[in-house]
Amino acid sequence: MTTLVVHDIARPIERAELVELIQRNEPLSRHTSLLIGGPGDYFASPRTLHEVEHLLAFAEERGLPWSILGNGTNTLFPDEGYRGLIIHLGRNFSAKRIEEDHLIVQAGASLGATMGYLRTHGFYDFDGLVGIPGTVGGAVAMNAGIPEVTISEYVLSLTVLTKDGALLNLSREDCEFSYRTSLFRRRPWAILAGEFQLGSTQRFDPESLLQRRRERQPLRWPSAGCVFQNPGGPFTAGQLIERVGLKGSRCGGAMISPIHGNFIVNCGGATAWDILHLIDIAREKVYKEFRMELRLELAVVSNQNFQ
């Protein structure tokens, strides 16, 4: 992989700098599209790999769990918050450049901004991903896409940081991509940057894709996108949920969208418990009726594990 410069000058970070970088008791509801989540004990938005490494050392010194967060568009945090360190890879971690027919981009870059950047340079490879919220890193971790294309099809290699602080370069094959998942949904590794192949002859009409989203998805209320993976077979997860009569069902401030059964929206004041209760109901009813298990596409962060 052609390495994107994410290091600053290799020097120790002073204690005062580290303290300034870390926020205490940051409301995580401010950083997710569902607007749900209690305070994170420690929260930081690093600008360089150097800072990421020092944040991981900080967490290790204190025995803190840590979790990577992008734009939070597919994430549910618990109501009690997170008893560890949230490393937010967002605007501060979004450098990008093009080398011939390769894109090299940091994980915190938004998909929308990256698509716009490519178009200004005459590349239209990410047009099929238009309207998918979130960052490049988050999109890669969940292998985001549409029926016609997924982001993994463009991946050449990724720079990742393991839980032990080792820096690895992984090929596409190493990443174990499959439908709406990858190695990174099973291992607590941080995607830092990626190299993507450009120049595909496949073309998409962004406006028609956006119109399709507007017609089929509930954009009025906050949501985290599709909650479940499609299980395969004749029906999608949303259709299965509709067939068991759950569209429009509510729990507290949360509701299974009347527009799309695979979306749970925050109608105002929803809690993580409300969302999880609706998830349990949907899973139970679909299994009882169809003997099909719905698997989560939503990333549910807890203080015990990462589901």
Residue pairs with C-beta under 8 A, 6 or more apart in sequence:
1 104
1 156
1 157
1 158
1 159
1 169
1 195
2 99
2 102
2 104
2 195
3 104
3 159
3 193
4 95
4 96
4 97
4 104
4 105
4 106
4 159
4 193
5 95
6 48
6 49
6 93
6 95
6 106
6 159
6 192
6 193
7 48
7 49
7 50
8 47
8 48
8 50
8 51
10 50
11 50
13 50
13 51
13 54
18 54
18 55
18 58
21 44
21 45
21 46
21 51
21 55
22 42
22 43
22 44
22 55
22 58
22 85
23 42
23 43
23 44
24 41
24 42
24 43
25 39
25 40
25 41
25 81
26 39
26 40
26 43
26 86
27 37
27 38
27 39
27 40
28 37
28 38
28 39
28 40
28 43
28 72
28 77
28 81
28 82
28 86
29 35
29 36
29 37
29 38
29 77
31 37
31 43
31 69
31 71
31 72
31 86
31 88
32 72
32 73
32 75
32 76
32 77
32 224
33 71
33 72
33 73
33 74
33 133
33 222
33 223
33 224
33 225
34 72
34 75
34 76
34 222
34 223
34 224
34 266
34 270
34 275
35 222
35 266
35 270
36 76
36 77
36 79
36 266
36 270
36 271
36 272
36 275
37 76
37 77
37 78
37 79
37 81
37 82
37 272
38 77
38 78
38 79
38 80
38 81
38 82
39 81
39 82
40 77
40 81
40 82
40 84
40 85
40 86
41 64
41 81
41 82
41 83
41 84
41 85
42 58
42 59
42 64
42 84
42 85
42 86
43 85
43 86
43 88
44 51
44 55
44 85
44 86
44 87
44 88
45 88
45 89
45 90
45 91
45 92
45 93
46 52
46 55
46 87
46 88
46 89
46 92
46 93
47 92
47 93
48 93
49 161
49 167
49 192
52 87
52 161
52 190
52 192
53 161
53 165
55 66
55 85
55 87
56 66
56 87
56 161
56 165
57 165
58 64
58 85
59 65
59 66
59 84
59 85
60 165
64 83
64 84
64 85
65 83
65 84
65 85
65 303
66 84
66 85
66 86
66 87
66 188
67 82
67 84
67 85
67 86
67 87
67 188
67 301
67 306
68 87
68 89
68 137
68 190
68 191
69 75
69 86
69 87
69 88
69 89
70 88
70 89
70 90
70 107
70 108
70 134
70 135
70 137
70 138
71 90
71 110
71 133
71 134
71 135
71 138
73 133
73 134
73 138
73 224
73 225
74 134
74 138
74 142
74 224
74 225
74 297
74 298
74 299
75 224
75 298
75 299
75 301
76 224
76 272
76 275
76 276
76 298
76 299
76 300
76 301
77 272
77 301
78 272
78 301
78 302
78 303
79 271
79 272
79 273
80 303
82 301
82 303
83 303
84 303
87 190
89 106
89 107
89 108
89 135
89 137
89 190
89 192
90 108
90 135
91 108
92 108
93 106
93 107
93 108
93 109
93 192
94 105
94 106
94 108
94 109
94 110
94 113
94 135
95 105
95 106
95 109
96 103
96 104
96 105
96 106
96 109
96 114
96 117
97 103
97 104
97 105
98 104
98 118
98 121
98 123
98 198
101 123
101 197
101 198
101 199
102 156
102 195
102 196
102 197
102 198
103 114
103 118
103 123
103 125
103 154
103 195
103 196
103 198
104 193
104 194
104 195
104 196
105 114
105 136
105 193
105 194
105 196
106 136
106 192
106 193
107 135
107 136
107 137
107 138
107 140
107 190
107 191
107 192
107 193
107 194
108 135
108 136
108 137
109 135
109 136
110 133
110 134
110 135
110 136
111 126
111 129
111 132
111 133
111 134
111 135
111 136
111 139
111 144
112 130
112 133
114 126
114 136
115 126
115 127
115 129
115 130
115 206
118 124
118 125
118 126
118 198
119 127
123 198
123 199
124 203
124 204
125 154
125 196
125 197
125 198
125 199
125 200
126 151
126 154
127 203
127 204
127 205
127 206
127 209
128 145
128 146
128 148
128 149
128 202
128 204
128 209
129 139
129 144
129 145
129 146
129 149
129 151
130 204
130 206
130 209
130 210
131 206
131 209
131 210
131 213
132 139
132 144
132 145
133 225
134 144
136 151
136 194
137 190
137 191
137 192
137 194
138 144
139 151
140 151
140 152
140 155
140 158
140 175
140 182
140 184
140 191
140 194
141 182
141 184
141 185
141 191
142 180
142 181
142 182
142 185
142 297
142 299
143 150
143 151
143 152
143 177
143 178
143 179
143 180
143 181
143 182
144 150
144 151
144 180
145 151
145 152
145 153
146 209
148 204
149 202
149 204
150 177
152 172
152 175
152 177
152 182
154 196
154 197
154 198
154 200
155 172
155 175
155 177
155 194
155 195
155 196
155 197
156 171
156 172
156 194
156 195
156 196
156 197
157 169
157 170
157 171
157 172
157 194
157 195
158 169
158 170
158 175
158 191
158 192
158 193
158 194
158 195
159 167
159 168
159 169
159 191
159 192
159 193
159 194
160 167
160 168
160 169
160 170
160 184
160 189
160 190
160 191
160 192
161 167
161 168
161 189
161 190
161 192
162 168
162 187
162 189
163 187
163 188
163 189
167 192
168 189
170 183
174 183
175 182
175 183
175 184
176 182
176 183
179 229
179 230
180 229
180 230
180 297
181 229
183 189
184 191
185 299
188 306
213 219
216 259
216 260
217 259
217 260
217 263
218 257
218 258
218 259
218 260
218 263
218 265
220 265
221 255
221 257
221 265
221 266
221 267
222 265
222 266
223 257
223 263
223 264
223 265
223 266
224 264
224 298
225 263
225 297
225 298
226 237
226 238
226 262
226 263
226 297
226 298
227 237
227 262
227 263
227 264
227 279
227 282
227 296
227 297
227 298
228 237
228 241
228 262
228 282
228 294
228 295
228 296
228 297
228 298
229 237
229 294
229 295
229 296
229 297
230 236
230 237
231 237
231 240
231 292
231 293
231 294
231 295
233 292
235 243
235 290
236 262
237 261
237 262
237 286
237 294
238 260
238 261
238 262
238 263
239 261
240 261
240 286
240 289
240 290
240 292
240 294
241 247
241 256
241 261
241 262
241 282
241 285
241 286
242 261
243 289
243 290
244 282
244 285
244 286
244 289
245 285
246 256
246 261
246 281
246 282
246 285
247 256
247 257
247 258
247 261
248 255
248 256
248 257
248 258
249 255
249 256
249 278
249 281
250 256
250 267
251 274
251 277
251 278
251 281
252 269
252 270
252 271
252 273
252 274
252 277
253 266
253 267
253 268
253 269
253 270
253 271
253 274
254 264
254 265
254 266
254 267
254 270
254 271
254 274
254 275
254 277
254 278
255 264
255 265
255 267
255 278
256 263
256 264
256 278
256 282
257 263
257 264
257 265
264 275
264 278
264 279
276 300
279 296
279 298
282 294
283 293
283 294
286 292
286 294
287 293
287 294
296 307
299 306
299 307
300 306
300 307
301 307
